[in-house]
Amino acid sequence: MSSESQAVVSDVSVLPLTRPQLAEARRMRAVELFEQGCSSSVVARMVGIHPESVRRWKCLWEQGGAPALRRRPATGRPPKLDDAQVELVRTALEQGAQRHEFEADLWTLERVGVVVERVTGVKLAGASVWRLLTGRLEWSLQRPRRQAVERDESEIARWVAQEWPRIKRGR
């Protein structure tokens, strides 16, 4: 291999496979081995899976071919908000809470729920609002600082240096 071709190979970045992708790759390798006429025990050894699983895969393969062993989308209730609605919510939240007639520019689950309902017409429970924020919007919890706006750090430092020792000595 020339140094030029090595440079090209090293520039390629490959993302690691997820667990579902790895599982599907194993099943597809098993399909290749089934098609070559390998026994279930040989396939089990070659893909590193328990023979009983391989026998189950083989039954599925015999009934429906390779597509029967492909990954299927997750089942369950579909999300209440589609991707377009989530983007509408993101845009609304990025405008700030005061823009939506709240007194302080601070988002709470209740306030976000109100905005979601105004923007999309969909009412979400608190837990669903939390999942929307942390999951689909990828926002994180941030707590506001509990400090007075009028706080003067230089005056505090002066008081600690001058007044506190005087008060302490006065005891």
C-alpha positions in Angstrom: 0.0 0.0 0.0 1.5 3.4 -1.0 1.8 6.2 1.5 -0.7 8.2 -0.6 -3.4 5.6 -0.3 -2.7 5.2 3.4 -3.3 8.9 3.8 -6.6 8.6 2.1 -7.7 5.7 4.3 -6.6 7.5 7.5 -8.8 10.5 6.6 -11.9 8.4 6.5 -13.8 8.7 9.7 -16.3 5.9 10.5 -18.8 6.2 13.2 -19.2 3.1 15.5 -22.2 1.0 15.0 -25.1 1.2 17.5 -26.2 -1.9 19.3 -29.3 -2.4 17.0 -27.0 -2.0 13.9 -24.6 -4.6 15.3 -27.4 -7.0 16.0 -28.8 -6.6 12.5 -25.3 -7.0 11.0 -25.0 -10.3 12.9 -28.3 -11.5 11.5 -27.4 -10.5 8.0 -24.1 -12.4 8.3 -26.1 -15.4 9.5 -28.3 -15.1 6.4 -25.2 -15.3 4.2 -24.1 -18.4 6.1 -27.6 -20.0 5.8 -27.5 -19.3 2.0 -24.1 -21.1 1.9 -25.7 -24.1 3.5 -24.0 -23.9 7.0 -25.6 -25.6 9.9 -27.2 -23.7 12.8 -24.4 -24.7 15.1 -21.7 -23.5 12.7 -23.5 -20.2 12.2 -23.9 -19.8 16.0 -20.1 -20.2 16.4 -19.3 -17.9 13.6 -21.5 -15.0 14.6 -21.1 -15.5 18.4 -24.7 -16.1 19.2 -26.5 -18.9 21.1 -27.6 -21.7 18.9 -31.2 -21.4 19.9 -31.3 -17.8 18.7 -29.7 -18.9 15.4 -32.4 -21.6 15.0 -35.1 -19.0 15.6 -33.4 -16.8 13.0 -33.3 -19.7 10.5 -37.1 -20.3 10.9 -37.8 -16.6 10.2 -35.4 -16.6 7.3 -37.0 -19.7 5.8 -40.5 -18.1 6.1 -39.6 -14.5 4.9 -36.1 -14.4 3.6 -33.5 -11.8 4.6 -36.1 -9.0 5.1 -37.6 -11.0 8.0 -34.4 -10.5 9.9 -34.0 -6.8 9.2 -34.5 -4.2 11.9 -38.0 -2.8 12.2 -39.0 0.7 13.5 -39.7 0.9 17.1 -43.3 0.2 18.1 -45.4 2.3 20.4 -47.5 5.4 20.4 -46.3 8.0 17.9 -45.2 11.3 19.4 -47.9 13.9 19.8 -45.7 16.6 18.1 -44.3 16.0 14.6 -40.9 17.4 13.6 -42.4 20.6 12.1 -44.3 21.3 15.4 -41.2 20.7 17.4 -39.3 23.3 15.3 -42.2 25.8 15.8 -41.9 25.2 19.6 -38.1 25.7 19.4 -38.5 29.0 17.6 -41.1 30.2 20.1 -39.0 29.3 23.1 -35.9 30.9 21.7 -37.8 34.2 21.6 -37.8 34.2 25.4 -40.5 33.9 28.0 -41.2 37.7 28.2 -42.1 37.7 24.5 -44.9 35.2 25.4 -46.3 37.6 28.1 -44.6 36.0 31.1 -43.3 38.4 33.8 -39.8 37.1 34.1 -37.6 35.7 31.3 -37.5 32.3 32.9 -38.8 29.1 31.5 -40.6 26.6 33.7 -42.2 23.3 32.6 -45.6 24.9 33.1 -44.7 27.9 31.0 -43.3 25.8 28.2 -46.4 23.7 28.3 -48.5 26.8 27.8 -46.4 27.9 24.9 -46.6 24.4 23.3 -50.3 24.5 23.6 -50.5 28.0 22.1 -48.2 27.2 19.2 -49.3 23.7 18.3 -52.7 23.3 19.9 -51.4 20.2 21.7 -51.6 20.0 25.5 -48.7 18.1 27.1 -48.3 16.7 30.6 -45.4 18.0 32.6 -43.4 14.8 32.0 -44.0 15.1 28.3 -42.8 18.7 28.3 -39.7 17.6 30.1 -39.0 14.8 27.5 -39.6 17.4 24.7 -37.1 19.8 26.2 -34.4 17.4 27.1 -34.9 14.8 24.3 -36.1 16.3 21.1 -35.0 19.9 21.7 -31.7 18.9 23.5 -32.1 21.6 26.2 -30.6 21.1 29.6 -31.8 22.1 33.1 -30.3 25.4 34.2 -31.1 27.0 37.4 -31.1 30.8 37.8 -28.6 32.3 40.2 -30.1 33.3 43.5 -28.4 36.6 43.8 -29.7 40.2 44.2 -29.4 42.2 41.0 -28.1 45.1 43.2 -25.2 43.0 44.6 -22.0 45.0 44.7 -18.9 42.7 45.0 -16.5 45.5 45.7 -18.7 46.9 48.6 -19.0 43.3 50.0 -15.2 42.9 49.9 -14.7 46.3 51.6 -17.2 45.4 54.3 -15.6 42.0 55.0 -12.1 43.6 55.1 -13.0 46.7 57.3 -16.4 46.4 59.0 -16.4 42.8 60.0 -13.2 42.8 61.9 -14.4 45.9 63.8 -17.7 44.2 64.7 -16.0 41.0 65.7 -13.6 42.9 68.0 -16.5 44.7 69.6 -17.7 41.5 71.3 
